[in-house]
Amino acid sequence: MNKPAPTHTPMTQFPVRDGELTIGGMPLTRLAARVGQTPFYAHDRGLLTRRVAQLREQLPRGIQLHYAMKANPMPVLVCHMAGLVDGIDVASAGELKVALDAGADPADISFAGPGKQPLELQQAVAAGILVNIESFREIPLLAQASEQLGLPARVAVRVNPDFELKSSGMKMGGGPKQFGVDAEQVPDLLQAIGNAGLHFEGFHLFAGSQNLQAGAIVEAQQKSFELACRLAEHAPAPIRFLNLGGGFGIPYFPGERPLDPAPIGDNLATLQAEAARRLPEAALVIELGRYFVGEAGVYVCRILDRKLSRGHPYLVTDGGLHQHLAASGNFGQIIRKNYPVAIGNRMDETEMETASVVGPLCTPLDLLADRMTLPKAQPGDLVVIFQSGAYGLTASPEKFLGHPGIPEILV
């Protein structure tokens, strides 16, 4: 007996009213008219607020939440997030400017990245933010900036652990990696930090991302904590900052189900109690990007043409891979799977068909939905790609084939 094909997790975060999806309480067709064009990205500020509040309820009090703004650096969204979380993590001087403009406290901004420019390190010291050191090269550059500016250089060490986050969509720790300093080299690095007079504050461990298995995240956090405790014996100052990373995923593809944060919260309560004894000055930090913003955003494009090719319907839209690379399959570099997709103005339709949604680009890779069951759509209808709040527009080749840029809004 054949098993039923896996299905997408229902996208219930956006209510349906009179057959239309609503974003921020506004019907989709009205929102498109307000924006004035398609395609566009829209993010629901209420969903952002709710996600942070719900996670705080499931984690022990005192666990700090940081937003990794590389997931979505749209300035108005970062401004909103800065008022909800305890800190912002940036990956460039450009992101640092956005975070500072958004009103984030420099004391609660951290900067990670394996190839920081000397000028970026100087900007970080001038701003008074925490720099996650990822190589021995950064130490003299930070010391020089500190001396020139007459300001302390606040640093933590990003550690490349000797383990990885199991079941992770993207492994960022364990084995040879460009990120961080190998755990076995950290004692020597800590000594160099002390000799250089840098202001050491703690550790950053990030083993992987996009994980839907709570047990794997719990295991990685436990191992990260134990590693930090061992490395703390070599530190030139008490540990005040311990970033245990993130890795919390969201369901994109058929068969994937939402992460249950409850076991992670229980484990963090245990680690928090251990930290009070072994690292009494340390604040425990969880760094999340996709988990905070991914489900709160949609990508909306309009059907330009409906065409049949040997009996198969193609819905040709004004959007495509140049604006939403991840939904298209990243230029064919991975086994392509469909994001959850809907016809946003036909949510109550019962007449369905199997159709493909494609963009206007002259490449067969410009595929937004491949042979999906959708309401029978016509030119003018609005295609919605869910789970688009993270790694959307800024992670796409927007200049590809010379199409114009598009707006991104917060509703």
C-alpha positions as CSV (number, residue, x, y, z in Angstrom):
1,M,0.0,0.0,0.0
2,N,1.5,3.4,-1.0
3,K,2.1,5.9,1.7
4,P,0.4,9.3,1.2
5,A,2.7,12.0,-0.1
6,P,4.1,14.3,2.6
7,T,2.3,17.7,2.8
8,H,3.4,21.2,3.9
9,T,2.7,22.3,7.4
10,P,-0.5,24.5,7.2
11,M,0.4,28.2,6.9
12,T,-2.2,29.4,9.4
13,Q,-0.3,32.5,10.7
14,F,-2.0,34.7,8.2
15,P,-5.8,34.8,8.5
16,V,-8.1,34.3,5.5
17,R,-11.0,36.7,5.2
18,D,-13.6,36.5,2.4
19,G,-11.4,34.2,0.4
20,E,-8.3,36.5,0.7
21,L,-5.1,36.1,2.7
22,T,-4.6,39.0,5.1
23,I,-1.2,40.5,6.1
24,G,-1.2,42.7,9.1
25,G,-5.0,42.6,9.0
26,M,-5.1,43.9,5.5
27,P,-6.6,41.9,2.5
28,L,-3.9,41.0,0.0
29,T,-5.4,42.8,-3.0
30,R,-5.8,46.0,-1.0
31,L,-2.2,45.6,0.3
32,A,-0.9,45.2,-3.3
33,A,-2.8,48.3,-4.3
34,R,-1.3,50.2,-1.3
35,V,2.2,49.1,-2.3
36,G,1.5,50.2,-5.8
37,Q,3.2,47.3,-7.6
38,T,4.1,43.6,-7.6
39,P,6.2,41.8,-6.8
40,F,6.9,42.8,-3.2
41,Y,7.9,41.4,0.2
42,A,5.6,42.0,3.1
43,H,6.3,41.3,6.8
44,D,3.7,41.2,9.6
45,R,4.9,43.1,12.7
46,G,2.3,41.5,14.9
47,L,3.7,38.0,14.0
48,L,7.3,39.2,14.8
49,T,6.2,40.5,18.2
50,R,4.2,37.3,18.9
51,R,7.1,35.0,18.0
52,V,9.5,36.7,20.4
53,A,6.9,36.7,23.2
54,Q,6.0,33.1,22.7
55,L,9.7,32.0,22.8
56,R,10.3,34.0,25.9
57,E,7.4,32.1,27.5
58,Q,9.1,28.8,26.7
59,L,12.6,29.6,27.8
60,P,13.7,30.3,31.4
61,R,13.7,33.9,32.5
62,G,17.2,35.5,32.1
63,I,18.1,33.8,28.9
64,Q,19.0,36.6,26.5
65,L,17.6,36.6,23.0
66,H,19.7,38.2,20.2
67,Y,18.5,38.8,16.6
68,A,20.9,37.8,13.9
69,M,20.0,40.6,11.4
70,K,21.6,38.9,8.4
71,A,18.4,36.9,8.2
72,N,16.6,40.2,7.3
73,P,18.4,43.5,7.6
74,M,15.5,45.7,6.4
75,P,16.0,48.8,8.5
76,V,12.4,49.3,9.7
77,L,12.2,45.6,10.6
78,V,15.5,45.8,12.5
79,C,14.1,48.8,14.4
80,H,11.1,46.8,15.4
81,M,13.2,43.8,16.5
82,A,15.5,46.0,18.5
83,G,12.6,46.9,20.7
84,L,11.8,43.2,21.3
85,V,15.1,41.4,21.8
86,D,18.1,41.8,24.1
87,G,20.7,42.3,21.5
88,I,21.5,42.4,17.8
89,D,24.2,40.4,16.0
90,V,25.7,41.9,12.9
91,A,28.0,40.6,10.2
92,S,29.4,43.7,8.6
93,A,29.9,47.4,9.2
94,G,26.9,48.0,7.0
95,E,24.7,46.0,9.2
96,L,26.3,47.7,12.2
97,K,25.1,51.1,10.9
98,V,21.6,49.7,10.5
99,A,21.6,48.3,14.1
100,L,22.9,51.6,15.5
101,D,20.4,53.6,13.5
102,A,17.6,51.3,14.8
103,G,18.5,52.3,18.3
104,A,20.1,49.1,19.5
105,D,22.4,49.7,22.5
106,P,26.0,49.3,21.4
107,A,26.6,47.3,24.7
108,D,24.3,44.7,23.3
109,I,25.6,44.5,19.7
110,S,28.0,41.7,18.7
111,F,29.9,41.4,15.4
112,A,30.8,38.1,13.8
113,G,32.4,37.2,10.5
114,P,35.6,35.4,9.4
115,G,36.9,38.2,7.2
116,K,36.5,41.5,9.0
117,Q,38.3,44.4,7.4
118,P,40.7,46.5,9.5
119,L,38.4,49.5,9.0
120,E,35.4,47.5,10.2
121,L,37.3,46.5,13.4
122,Q,38.1,50.1,14.0
123,Q,34.4,51.1,13.5
124,A,33.5,48.3,16.0
125,V,35.9,49.6,18.7
126,A,34.7,53.2,18.1
127,A,31.0,52.1,18.4
128,G,31.8,50.2,21.6
129,I,30.3,46.9,20.4
130,L,31.5,43.3,21.2
131,V,33.7,41.7,18.5
132,N,33.7,38.0,18.1
133,I,37.3,37.2,17.2
134,E,37.6,34.5,14.6
135,S,41.4,34.4,14.0
136,F,44.7,35.4,15.5
137,R,44.9,38.1,12.8
138,E,42.3,40.2,14.4
139,I,44.1,40.6,17.8
140,P,46.8,43.2,16.7
141,L,44.3,45.0,14.5
142,L,41.9,45.4,17.5
143,A,44.8,46.4,19.8
144,Q,45.9,49.1,17.3
145,A,42.4,50.4,17.0
146,S,42.0,50.5,20.8
147,E,45.3,52.4,21.2
148,Q,44.5,54.9,18.5
149,L,41.0,55.6,19.8
150,G,41.7,55.4,23.5
151,L,38.9,53.0,23.9
152,P,38.7,49.4,25.2
153,A,38.3,46.7,22.5
154,R,35.5,44.5,23.8
155,V,36.0,40.9,22.5
156,A,34.7,37.4,22.7
157,V,36.1,34.3,21.0
158,R,34.1,32.5,18.4
159,V,34.9,28.9,18.9
160,N,34.9,26.3,16.1
161,P,33.8,23.3,18.3
162,D,34.9,19.7,17.9
163,F,31.3,18.7,17.2
164,E,28.5,19.7,14.9
165,L,24.8,20.3,15.2
166,K,23.2,17.0,14.0
167,S,20.4,17.2,11.5
168,S,21.4,20.8,10.7
169,G,20.5,22.3,7.4
170,M,23.8,24.2,7.4
171,K,26.7,23.0,9.5
172,M,28.8,25.8,10.9
173,G,31.0,24.0,13.4
174,G,33.0,20.8,13.7
175,G,35.8,19.7,11.4
176,P,37.6,22.2,9.3
177,K,35.6,25.5,9.0
178,Q,36.2,29.1,8.0
179,F,34.3,30.2,11.1
180,G,35.8,30.8,14.5
181,V,39.0,29.4,16.0
182,D,39.4,25.7,16.4
183,A,38.7,24.7,20.0
184,E,42.2,23.2,20.5
185,Q,43.8,26.6,19.5
186,V,41.6,28.7,21.8
187,P,43.9,28.5,24.9
188,D,46.7,30.1,22.9
189,L,44.4,32.7,21.5
190,L,43.1,33.6,25.0
191,Q,46.7,34.1,26.1
192,A,47.3,36.4,23.1
193,I,44.2,38.4,23.9
194,G,45.4,38.9,27.5
195,N,48.8,39.9,26.4
196,A,47.4,42.5,23.9
197,G,45.3,44.1,26.6
198,L,41.9,43.5,24.9
199,H,38.8,43.5,27.1
200,F,37.8,39.8,27.0
201,E,34.1,39.0,27.8
202,G,33.3,35.5,26.7
203,F,32.6,32.9,24.0
204,H,30.4,32.5,20.9
205,L,29.6,29.0,19.7
206,F,27.4,28.4,16.6
207,A,27.3,24.8,15.5
208,G,24.7,25.0,12.8
209,S,21.4,26.4,11.6
210,Q,17.9,25.4,10.3
211,N,17.3,22.5,12.6
212,L,13.9,21.1,13.4
213,Q,15.0,18.5,15.9
214,A,14.9,19.8,19.5
215,G,17.0,16.9,20.7
216,A,19.9,17.8,18.4
217,I,19.8,21.4,19.5
218,V,19.7,20.3,23.2
219,E,22.8,18.1,22.6
220,A,24.7,20.9,20.8
221,Q,23.9,23.4,23.6
222,Q,25.0,20.9,26.3
223,K,28.3,20.3,24.5
224,S,28.8,24.0,23.9
225,F,28.3,24.8,27.5
226,E,30.8,22.1,28.6
227,L,33.3,23.3,26.1
228,A,33.0,26.9,27.3
229,C,33.5,25.8,30.9
230,R,36.7,24.0,29.9
231,L,38.0,26.9,27.9
232,A,37.1,29.4,30.7
233,E,40.0,27.9,32.7
234,H,42.4,29.6,30.2
235,A,40.5,32.9,29.9
236,P,42.2,36.2,31.0
237,A,38.9,37.4,32.7
238,P,35.7,35.9,34.0
239,I,33.1,34.8,31.4
240,R,30.3,37.4,31.2
241,F,28.9,36.5,27.7
242,L,28.2,33.0,26.5
243,N,26.4,32.8,23.1
244,L,25.2,29.2,22.7
245,G,24.2,29.9,19.1
246,G,20.8,29.2,17.6
247,G,19.9,26.7,15.0
248,F,16.2,26.9,15.5
249,G,14.6,26.0,12.1
250,I,11.2,26.6,10.5
251,P,9.3,24.2,8.2
252,Y,9.8,25.0,4.5
253,F,9.2,21.7,2.6
254,P,6.7,18.8,2.5
255,G,7.1,16.5,5.5
256,E,8.7,19.1,7.7
257,R,7.0,20.0,11.0
258,P,7.6,22.9,13.4
259,L,10.3,22.8,16.0
260,D,9.1,22.2,19.6
261,P,11.1,24.7,21.8
262,A,9.8,23.2,25.1
263,P,12.7,20.6,25.5
264,I,15.2,23.3,24.6
265,G,13.7,25.5,27.3
266,D,14.0,22.7,29.9
267,N,17.6,22.1,29.0
268,L,18.5,25.8,29.2
269,A,17.0,25.9,32.7
270,T,19.4,23.1,33.6
271,L,22.3,24.9,32.0
272,Q,21.4,28.2,33.6
273,A,21.6,26.5,37.0
274,E,24.9,25.0,36.1
275,A,26.2,28.4,34.9
276,A,25.2,30.0,38.2
277,R,27.7,27.6,39.9
278,R,30.5,27.3,37.2
279,L,30.3,30.6,35.3
280,P,28.6,32.9,37.9
281,E,29.0,36.1,35.9
282,A,27.9,34.8,32.5
283,A,24.7,35.7,30.7
284,L,23.5,32.9,28.5
285,V,22.5,34.1,25.0
286,I,20.6,32.4,22.2
287,E,21.1,34.0,18.7
288,L,18.3,33.5,16.2
289,G,17.5,35.0,12.9
290,R,15.3,32.8,10.6
291,Y,13.3,31.6,13.6
292,F,12.2,35.1,14.6
293,V,11.4,36.5,11.1
294,G,11.0,33.7,8.6
295,E,7.4,32.8,9.1
296,A,6.3,36.5,9.4
297,G,7.1,37.3,5.8
298,V,5.6,36.6,2.4
299,Y,6.7,37.2,-1.2
300,V,3.9,38.3,-3.5
301,C,3.9,38.3,-7.3
302,R,1.2,38.7,-9.9
303,I,0.3,36.2,-12.7
304,L,1.0,37.7,-16.1
305,D,0.1,34.8,-18.3
306,R,-1.5,31.4,-18.0
307,K,-0.2,29.0,-20.7
308,L,-0.5,25.3,-21.4
309,S,2.5,23.3,-22.6
310,R,1.5,19.8,-23.7
311,G,-1.4,19.9,-21.3
312,H,0.5,21.3,-18.3
313,P,-0.5,24.7,-16.9
314,Y,2.3,27.3,-16.4
315,L,1.5,30.4,-14.3
316,V,3.9,33.0,-15.5
317,T,4.5,35.7,-12.9
318,D,6.3,39.1,-12.7
319,G,8.5,37.7,-9.9
320,G,11.2,35.1,-9.9
321,L,14.5,33.7,-8.7
322,H,16.2,37.1,-9.0
323,Q,14.1,38.2,-6.1
324,H,13.5,35.0,-4.2
325,L,16.5,32.7,-4.9
326,A,15.8,30.3,-2.1
327,A,12.3,29.4,-3.2
328,S,13.6,28.7,-6.7
329,G,16.2,26.2,-5.5
330,N,19.4,28.4,-5.3
331,F,20.4,28.2,-9.0
332,G,19.9,24.4,-9.0
333,Q,22.6,23.8,-6.5
334,I,20.4,21.7,-4.2
335,I,17.6,19.2,-4.8
336,R,14.7,21.5,-5.4
337,K,11.6,21.3,-3.1
338,N,8.6,23.5,-3.1
339,Y,8.1,26.2,-0.5
340,P,4.5,26.5,0.6
341,V,2.7,28.5,-2.1
342,A,-0.9,29.8,-2.4
343,I,-3.0,31.9,-4.7
344,G,-3.6,34.6,-2.2
345,N,-6.9,36.0,-3.6
346,R,-8.4,32.5,-4.1
347,M,-8.0,30.9,-0.7
348,D,-11.5,29.5,-0.6
349,E,-11.5,28.1,-4.1
350,T,-12.4,24.4,-4.5
351,E,-11.5,23.9,-8.1
352,M,-7.9,22.7,-8.0
353,E,-5.3,21.8,-10.6
354,T,-1.7,20.7,-10.7
355,A,0.3,23.7,-12.1
356,S,3.8,25.2,-12.1
357,V,4.6,28.8,-11.1
358,V,7.4,30.4,-13.1
359,G,9.0,33.8,-13.4
360,P,9.9,36.0,-16.4
361,L,13.5,35.1,-16.7
362,C,15.0,33.3,-19.6
363,T,16.2,30.3,-17.6
364,P,14.5,27.0,-16.7
365,L,15.7,27.6,-13.1
366,D,13.2,30.4,-12.7
367,L,10.7,28.1,-11.0
368,L,8.8,29.2,-7.9
369,A,6.5,26.2,-7.6
370,D,6.8,22.9,-9.5
371,R,3.7,20.9,-10.1
372,M,1.8,22.0,-7.1
373,T,-1.8,21.5,-6.3
374,L,-3.3,25.1,-6.5
375,P,-6.6,26.8,-7.2
376,K,-7.2,27.3,-10.9
377,A,-5.6,30.7,-11.3
378,Q,-5.8,33.4,-14.0
379,P,-3.8,36.4,-15.1
380,G,-4.1,39.1,-12.4
381,D,-4.2,36.7,-9.5
382,L,-1.6,37.0,-6.7
383,V,0.8,34.2,-5.9
384,V,2.0,34.1,-2.3
385,I,5.2,32.3,-1.2
386,F,5.1,31.7,2.5
387,Q,8.1,31.4,4.9
388,S,9.8,34.3,3.1
389,G,10.7,36.6,6.0
390,A,14.3,35.4,6.2
391,Y,17.0,35.2,3.5
392,G,14.7,36.7,0.9
393,L,15.5,39.8,-1.1
394,T,19.0,40.5,0.2
395,A,20.0,36.9,-0.3
396,S,18.9,37.0,-4.0
397,P,20.6,38.1,-7.2
398,E,18.4,41.1,-7.6
399,K,20.4,42.5,-10.5
400,F,20.2,39.3,-12.6
401,L,19.0,40.0,-16.1
402,G,18.4,43.7,-15.4
403,H,14.9,43.6,-13.9
404,P,14.0,46.5,-11.6
405,G,14.2,46.4,-7.8
406,I,11.1,45.8,-5.6
407,P,9.8,47.1,-2.3
408,E,9.9,45.4,1.0
409,I,7.4,46.6,3.6
410,L,6.4,46.0,7.3
411,V,2.7,46.0,7.9
